[in-house]
Amino acid sequence: MYLELTDDLLDYRNRIREHIAAHRPPMNRLPGTRSPKPADLPVYRQWCASLFSAGFVGADWPEEWGGRADHTALQDFVLDVELAQAKTPRPIGAYNLISGALLASGTQEQKAKFLPRIRQFDDLWCQLFSEPDAGSDLASLRTKARREGDDWVVSGQKVWTTHAHIADFGFLLARTDPAVRKHAGITAFVVDMQTPGITVRPLREITGSSDFNEVFFDEVRIPRENMIGAAGEGWAIARSALAHERSQSQREDSIADAVRQLVQIAADSPRDGRPASEYSEVRQRIGSFFARAQVSDLLGFKGLLKSADGVSDVGDSPVSKVVFTEANLDIATYALELQGNRGVLDSPDEEVLDGGRWQEAFLYARGFTISAGSNEIMRNLIAERALRLPRDPAAG
């Protein structure tokens, strides 16, 4: 999407480009939620730390903890555009989530201990929220924490935990009071992922990677000083942290760029002896995708501007998420359809197009409609909170 930048933003963009040229790591941009390979972790940590130290990431934090007084949401948008266009990896993990929780509800001791290490990317974080029976309905979580002396003792299971297999710390929600209503009995903790009693089991995905994990807690002892806020405040802390995380741009690669690549695929893919791009129905489909891509980009930018002005609507993020992820899935699916028989090939095959990029995009695209809240949940949020329709009876 074209955005006419002010002189200040042009200068900011140039500084980002200079930083990328000087510090970019010898690794590719990570698609979706993919974790860095173990061999890449040292250079990846250095790269992410450089983005913090240069003031490009974490700029919205209080100045006391490394933020900048002149930070704007548009700067974050420019950063994400430049990282995407340069095919350069961005910071992953739950650093945004936990930093929001600590900045809003952490003690001074917790902030002093963890925030500098987040900025130096000494620690990778994971989000220990979802459970086998508490994903969409997170408040129904069953992982329990009971008080024993100066510790909390945790037992239970989490699932779909991204990056848990490489994480140093986790942001954990556990039930500490089963006697009160479910939203009120949840407490937030920081947990060292090397604590005895924690077992991480990677889940094999259809993509071939294992970036999601099951995490088991067997009488895991967490020091009381690692509790964030007070007991029972975990639900409110998590909601506030999620709002902080969603306020960050974290832009995916533009799907408008993907549509432009569809044009080339159609030109290079024969159909009955003619390029597929010569067929009206192909041009109609690609044109429709481009319109949807433009709407997706504009919705994202509109939400960014509203957030910058402090006038965000509860429907902004859910609408943008549904529009982007479903257009992205349809585009990736059609890219394989255009390739015909080549669409079923994989990256090792010499006949595969673009090194298997579209096969990988297709496999990840379905996951985007589920991660960060499934699109079914997003539609409920739009209906109930933005449009104030009656609550879905199936939701209980």
C-alpha positions as CSV (number, residue, x, y, z in Angstrom):
1,M,0.0,0.0,0.0
2,Y,1.3,3.5,-0.9
3,L,1.7,5.9,2.0
4,E,3.1,9.4,1.4
5,L,5.5,9.9,4.3
6,T,6.3,13.1,6.1
7,D,9.9,14.3,6.2
8,D,10.3,12.9,9.7
9,L,9.0,9.5,8.6
10,L,11.2,9.5,5.6
11,D,14.2,10.2,7.8
12,Y,13.0,7.4,10.2
13,R,12.6,5.0,7.2
14,N,16.1,5.8,6.0
15,R,17.5,5.1,9.4
16,I,15.8,1.7,9.5
17,R,17.2,0.9,6.0
18,E,20.7,1.8,7.1
19,H,20.3,-0.3,10.2
20,I,19.1,-3.3,8.2
21,A,22.0,-3.0,5.8
22,A,24.5,-2.8,8.7
23,H,23.0,-5.5,11.0
24,R,20.8,-7.9,9.1
25,P,21.4,-11.5,10.2
26,P,22.4,-14.3,7.8
27,M,18.9,-15.9,7.9
28,N,15.6,-15.5,6.1
29,R,12.4,-13.9,7.4
30,L,10.4,-16.4,9.4
31,P,7.0,-17.2,7.9
32,G,4.0,-17.1,10.2
33,T,4.8,-18.4,13.7
34,R,7.9,-20.4,12.7
35,S,10.7,-20.5,15.4
36,P,14.3,-19.8,14.5
37,K,16.4,-22.9,14.0
38,P,18.7,-23.6,17.0
39,A,21.8,-22.8,15.0
40,D,20.3,-19.4,14.1
41,L,19.4,-18.4,17.6
42,P,22.6,-16.6,18.6
43,V,22.5,-14.3,15.5
44,Y,18.8,-13.9,15.8
45,R,19.0,-12.7,19.4
46,Q,21.7,-10.2,18.4
47,W,19.6,-8.9,15.6
48,C,16.5,-8.5,17.8
49,A,18.5,-6.8,20.5
50,S,19.9,-4.4,17.9
51,L,16.3,-3.3,17.0
52,F,15.6,-2.6,20.6
53,S,18.9,-0.7,21.2
54,A,18.4,1.4,18.1
55,G,15.0,2.5,19.4
56,F,12.9,0.8,16.7
57,V,11.3,-1.9,18.8
58,G,10.0,-1.2,22.3
59,A,9.8,2.5,21.5
60,D,6.3,2.7,23.0
61,W,7.6,1.8,26.4
62,P,8.0,4.4,29.2
63,E,11.3,6.3,28.8
64,E,12.4,5.0,32.2
65,W,12.5,1.5,30.6
66,G,14.0,2.4,27.2
67,G,11.1,3.9,25.3
68,R,11.1,7.2,23.3
69,A,9.1,10.3,23.9
70,D,8.8,10.9,20.2
71,H,7.4,7.5,19.4
72,T,4.3,7.3,17.1
73,A,2.3,4.4,15.8
74,L,3.2,5.4,12.2
75,Q,6.8,4.7,13.0
76,D,5.9,1.2,14.0
77,F,4.0,0.8,10.7
78,V,7.1,2.0,8.7
79,L,9.3,-0.4,10.6
80,D,7.1,-3.4,9.8
81,V,6.9,-2.4,6.2
82,E,10.7,-2.1,5.9
83,L,11.3,-5.4,7.7
84,A,8.8,-7.1,5.4
85,Q,10.1,-5.7,2.2
86,A,13.7,-6.5,3.2
87,K,12.6,-10.1,4.0
88,T,14.3,-9.6,7.4
89,P,13.1,-11.4,10.5
90,R,11.2,-9.6,13.2
91,P,11.3,-10.4,16.9
92,I,9.1,-13.3,17.9
93,G,7.8,-14.7,21.1
94,A,5.6,-13.2,23.8
95,Y,7.9,-10.3,24.6
96,N,5.1,-7.8,23.7
97,L,2.6,-9.6,25.8
98,I,4.8,-10.0,28.9
99,S,6.2,-6.5,28.6
100,G,2.7,-5.0,28.6
101,A,1.8,-7.1,31.7
102,L,4.9,-6.1,33.6
103,L,4.7,-2.4,32.6
104,A,1.1,-2.2,33.8
105,S,1.0,-4.6,36.8
106,G,4.6,-5.7,37.6
107,T,6.5,-4.6,40.7
108,Q,9.5,-2.4,40.4
109,E,11.7,-5.4,41.2
110,Q,10.1,-7.5,38.4
111,K,10.5,-4.6,35.9
112,A,14.1,-4.2,36.8
113,K,14.8,-7.9,36.5
114,F,13.0,-8.7,33.3
115,L,12.5,-5.6,31.1
116,P,16.2,-5.0,30.4
117,R,16.7,-8.6,29.5
118,I,13.7,-8.4,27.1
119,R,15.3,-5.4,25.4
120,Q,18.6,-7.2,25.1
121,F,16.8,-10.3,23.9
122,D,18.6,-12.4,26.4
123,D,15.3,-14.2,27.1
124,L,12.8,-15.6,24.7
125,W,9.2,-15.8,26.1
126,C,6.2,-18.0,25.4
127,Q,2.5,-17.5,26.3
128,L,1.1,-20.2,28.5
129,F,-2.6,-19.5,28.2
130,S,-4.5,-22.1,26.0
131,E,-5.4,-25.5,27.3
132,P,-7.0,-28.6,25.7
133,D,-10.4,-27.5,27.0
134,A,-9.8,-23.8,27.3
135,G,-8.7,-22.2,24.0
136,S,-11.7,-20.2,22.8
137,D,-13.1,-20.0,26.3
138,L,-9.8,-19.2,28.0
139,A,-11.5,-18.3,31.3
140,S,-12.3,-22.1,31.7
141,L,-8.7,-23.0,32.2
142,R,-8.0,-25.8,34.6
143,T,-4.2,-25.5,35.3
144,K,-4.1,-25.0,39.1
145,A,-1.7,-23.2,41.4
146,R,-1.9,-23.6,45.2
147,R,0.1,-21.7,47.8
148,E,2.7,-23.6,49.8
149,G,4.9,-21.3,52.0
150,D,6.7,-18.8,49.8
151,D,5.9,-20.7,46.6
152,W,3.0,-21.4,44.3
153,V,2.8,-25.0,43.2
154,V,1.4,-25.5,39.6
155,S,-0.1,-28.6,38.0
156,G,-1.8,-28.9,34.7
157,Q,-1.4,-28.7,30.9
158,K,-1.1,-26.0,28.3
159,V,-1.3,-26.6,24.5
160,W,-0.6,-24.7,21.3
161,T,2.2,-22.9,23.0
162,T,4.3,-21.2,20.3
163,H,8.1,-21.3,20.8
164,A,7.9,-23.1,24.2
165,H,10.6,-25.5,23.0
166,I,13.1,-22.6,22.8
167,A,11.7,-20.2,25.4
168,D,13.6,-19.2,28.5
169,F,10.5,-17.8,30.3
170,G,6.8,-18.2,30.1
171,F,3.8,-15.9,30.9
172,L,1.5,-18.3,32.7
173,L,-2.2,-18.1,33.7
174,A,-3.3,-20.5,36.4
175,R,-6.4,-21.0,38.5
176,T,-5.7,-20.1,42.2
177,D,-9.3,-19.9,43.5
178,P,-11.8,-22.4,42.1
179,A,-14.5,-21.2,44.5
180,V,-15.2,-17.9,42.8
181,R,-16.5,-17.2,39.3
182,K,-14.2,-18.4,36.6
183,H,-12.9,-15.0,35.5
184,A,-12.1,-14.0,39.1
185,G,-10.0,-17.0,40.2
186,I,-7.1,-16.7,37.7
187,T,-3.6,-15.4,38.6
188,A,-0.7,-14.5,36.3
189,F,2.9,-15.7,36.8
190,V,6.3,-15.5,35.3
191,V,7.7,-19.0,35.1
192,D,11.3,-20.1,34.3
193,M,10.9,-22.8,31.6
194,Q,13.9,-24.7,33.1
195,T,12.1,-25.3,36.4
196,P,11.9,-28.9,37.5
197,G,8.5,-30.5,36.7
198,I,8.0,-28.7,33.3
199,T,7.9,-31.0,30.3
200,V,7.7,-29.5,26.8
201,R,6.4,-31.7,24.0
202,P,6.6,-30.3,20.4
203,L,3.6,-30.9,18.2
204,R,4.2,-32.0,14.6
205,E,2.3,-29.7,12.2
206,I,1.1,-30.2,8.6
207,T,3.8,-27.7,7.6
208,G,6.4,-30.2,8.7
209,S,7.6,-27.9,11.5
210,S,7.1,-28.2,15.2
211,D,6.7,-24.6,16.5
212,F,3.6,-25.3,18.7
213,N,4.0,-27.3,21.9
214,E,2.2,-29.1,24.7
215,V,3.5,-28.0,28.1
216,F,3.0,-30.1,31.2
217,F,3.3,-28.9,34.8
218,D,3.9,-31.5,37.5
219,E,4.1,-29.9,40.9
220,V,6.1,-27.0,39.5
221,R,7.2,-24.5,42.2
222,I,7.1,-20.8,41.3
223,P,8.4,-18.2,43.8
224,R,5.8,-15.9,45.1
225,E,7.8,-12.9,43.8
226,N,7.0,-14.2,40.2
227,M,3.3,-13.5,40.6
228,I,2.3,-10.6,38.5
229,G,-0.2,-8.3,40.3
230,A,-2.3,-9.8,43.0
231,A,-3.9,-13.2,43.2
232,G,-7.1,-13.3,41.2
233,E,-6.1,-10.4,38.9
234,G,-4.8,-12.6,36.1
235,W,-7.8,-12.3,33.8
236,A,-7.6,-8.4,33.8
237,I,-3.8,-8.5,33.5
238,A,-4.0,-10.8,30.5
239,R,-6.7,-8.7,28.8
240,S,-4.7,-5.6,29.3
241,A,-1.5,-7.3,28.0
242,L,-3.3,-8.6,24.9
243,A,-4.6,-5.1,24.2
244,H,-1.0,-3.8,24.4
245,E,0.2,-6.6,22.1
246,R,-2.6,-5.9,19.5
247,S,-1.7,-2.2,19.5
248,Q,1.6,-3.1,17.8
249,S,1.6,-3.1,14.0
250,Q,3.5,-6.5,13.5
251,R,2.6,-6.4,9.9
252,E,2.6,-9.6,7.8
253,D,3.9,-9.4,4.3
254,S,1.3,-7.5,2.2
255,I,-1.1,-9.8,0.4
256,A,-1.2,-7.3,-2.4
257,D,2.3,-8.3,-3.2
258,A,1.2,-11.9,-3.3
259,V,-1.5,-11.0,-5.8
260,R,1.1,-9.4,-8.1
261,Q,3.0,-12.6,-8.0
262,L,-0.2,-14.5,-9.0
263,V,-0.1,-12.5,-12.2
264,Q,3.3,-14.0,-13.0
265,I,2.2,-17.5,-12.1
266,A,-0.8,-17.2,-14.4
267,A,1.4,-16.0,-17.2
268,D,3.8,-18.9,-16.7
269,S,1.2,-21.6,-16.2
270,P,-0.1,-23.1,-19.5
271,R,-3.8,-24.1,-19.8
272,D,-4.8,-25.9,-23.0
273,G,-1.8,-24.6,-24.8
274,R,-2.3,-20.9,-23.7
275,P,-1.1,-19.0,-20.7
276,A,-3.7,-19.1,-17.9
277,S,-3.6,-15.3,-17.8
278,E,-5.3,-15.1,-21.1
279,Y,-8.5,-16.7,-19.7
280,S,-11.2,-14.3,-18.5
281,E,-12.1,-16.2,-15.4
282,V,-8.5,-16.2,-14.3
283,R,-8.2,-12.4,-14.7
284,Q,-11.5,-12.0,-12.9
285,R,-10.3,-14.0,-9.9
286,I,-6.9,-12.2,-9.7
287,G,-8.7,-8.9,-10.0
288,S,-11.0,-9.8,-7.2
289,F,-8.1,-10.9,-5.0
290,F,-6.3,-7.6,-5.6
291,A,-9.5,-5.7,-4.5
292,R,-9.6,-7.7,-1.3
293,A,-5.9,-7.2,-0.7
294,Q,-6.3,-3.4,-1.0
295,V,-9.3,-3.5,1.4
296,S,-7.1,-5.5,3.9
297,D,-4.2,-3.1,3.7
298,L,-6.5,-0.1,4.1
299,L,-8.4,-1.6,7.1
300,G,-5.1,-2.3,8.8
301,F,-3.9,1.2,8.2
302,K,-7.2,2.7,9.3
303,G,-6.9,0.7,12.6
304,L,-3.4,2.0,13.0
305,L,-4.4,5.6,12.6
306,K,-7.3,5.2,15.0
307,S,-5.0,3.6,17.6
308,A,-2.6,6.5,17.2
309,D,-5.4,8.9,17.9
310,G,-6.7,6.9,20.8
311,V,-10.1,6.3,19.2
312,S,-9.8,2.5,18.4
313,D,-13.1,0.6,18.2
314,V,-13.5,-2.9,19.6
315,G,-14.3,-4.2,16.1
316,D,-11.2,-2.9,14.4
317,S,-8.7,-5.7,15.1
318,P,-11.3,-8.6,14.6
319,V,-12.5,-7.2,11.3
320,S,-8.9,-6.7,10.0
321,K,-7.9,-10.2,11.1
322,V,-10.8,-11.9,9.4
323,V,-10.4,-10.0,6.1
324,F,-6.7,-10.5,6.0
325,T,-6.5,-14.2,6.9
326,E,-9.3,-15.3,4.7
327,A,-8.1,-13.4,1.7
328,N,-4.6,-14.7,2.4
329,L,-5.9,-18.3,2.5
330,D,-7.9,-17.9,-0.8
331,I,-4.9,-16.4,-2.6
332,A,-2.5,-19.2,-1.5
333,T,-5.1,-21.8,-2.5
334,Y,-5.5,-20.2,-5.9
335,A,-1.8,-20.0,-6.4
336,L,-1.6,-23.8,-6.2
337,E,-4.6,-24.2,-8.4
338,L,-3.0,-22.1,-11.1
339,Q,0.1,-24.3,-11.0
340,G,-1.9,-27.4,-12.0
341,N,0.1,-30.6,-11.4
342,R,3.1,-28.6,-10.1
343,G,1.0,-27.4,-7.2
344,V,1.4,-30.7,-5.4
345,L,5.2,-30.7,-5.6
346,D,7.4,-29.8,-2.6
347,S,10.6,-27.9,-2.2
348,P,13.1,-30.7,-2.9
349,D,11.6,-31.3,-6.4
350,E,13.4,-29.3,-9.1
351,E,10.2,-28.6,-10.9
352,V,8.6,-26.9,-7.9
353,L,7.8,-23.2,-8.5
354,D,9.5,-20.5,-6.4
355,G,11.3,-23.1,-4.3
356,G,8.0,-24.4,-2.8
357,R,7.1,-20.9,-1.4
358,W,3.4,-21.3,-2.4
359,Q,3.1,-24.8,-0.9
360,E,4.4,-23.4,2.4
361,A,2.2,-20.3,2.2
362,F,-0.8,-22.6,1.7
363,L,-0.1,-24.8,4.7
364,Y,0.5,-21.8,7.0
365,A,-2.5,-19.8,5.7
366,R,-5.1,-22.0,7.4
367,G,-3.3,-21.6,10.7
368,F,-3.6,-17.8,10.4
369,T,-7.4,-18.1,10.5
370,I,-7.0,-19.9,13.8
371,S,-4.1,-18.3,15.6
372,A,-4.6,-15.2,17.8
373,G,-8.2,-16.1,18.2
374,S,-10.1,-18.1,15.5
375,N,-12.1,-16.3,12.9
376,E,-15.2,-17.7,14.5
377,I,-14.3,-16.0,17.7
378,M,-13.5,-12.8,15.8
379,R,-17.0,-12.9,14.2
380,N,-18.6,-13.3,17.7
381,L,-16.5,-10.3,18.9
382,I,-17.7,-8.2,16.0
383,A,-21.3,-9.2,16.5
384,E,-21.5,-8.9,20.2
385,R,-19.1,-6.0,21.0
386,A,-19.0,-3.9,17.9
387,L,-22.6,-4.4,16.7
388,R,-24.1,-5.2,20.2
389,L,-26.0,-8.2,18.9
390,P,-27.3,-10.7,21.4
391,R,-24.7,-13.1,22.8
392,D,-24.4,-16.4,20.9
393,P,-26.4,-19.0,22.8
394,A,-23.8,-21.7,21.9
395,A,-21.1,-19.7,23.7
396,G,-22.9,-20.3,27.0
